[in-house]
Amino acid sequence: MTTYYSEDHEWITVEGDIATIGITAHAAEQLGEIVFVEQKDAGDAFEKGDEIGVIESVKAASEIFAPVNGEVVEANALLADTPSALNDTPESDAWIYKVKLSDAGQLEELMDLDAYKALIG
């Protein structure tokens, strides 16, 4: 399974027409201790670049931006009860959304791991 990355520090993996979206370990580290995650509801549609949630930490609040067009199929319920899971497993169990892709061609505009590593230095 290929993982793509956005300049806004989101990762996305795709299986069929369903994508899983989360934040990178780098983003979680920069935020510090995460205390709250605001998520969209299943059925909410969005376009690339739209704000699709907010992550609050003891340091700051940070918006989550959609890396592609889609519709929320599922928001990760784990984050409602345990937002700090984003600090522990941001690139696995603590995914934020599963979404139905509207335009799979947009994946080509995202970065691969090497390009993302270059971005974060």
ZIWO-V987070 format. One record per helix or strand. SS is the DSSP state (h for helix, s for strand). FROM is the first residue (numbers start at 1). LEN is the number of residues. If there is no record, write none. Layout:
ss=SS from=FROM len=LEN
ss=SS from=FROM len=LEN
This chain:
ss=s from=3 len=3
ss=s from=10 len=6
ss=s from=18 len=6
ss=h from=25 len=7
ss=s from=34 len=6
ss=s from=45 len=2
ss=s from=51 len=7
ss=s from=61 len=5
ss=s from=70 len=6
ss=h from=78 len=4
ss=h from=85 len=4
ss=s from=97 len=5
ss=h from=104 len=6
ss=s from=111 len=1
ss=h from=113 len=8
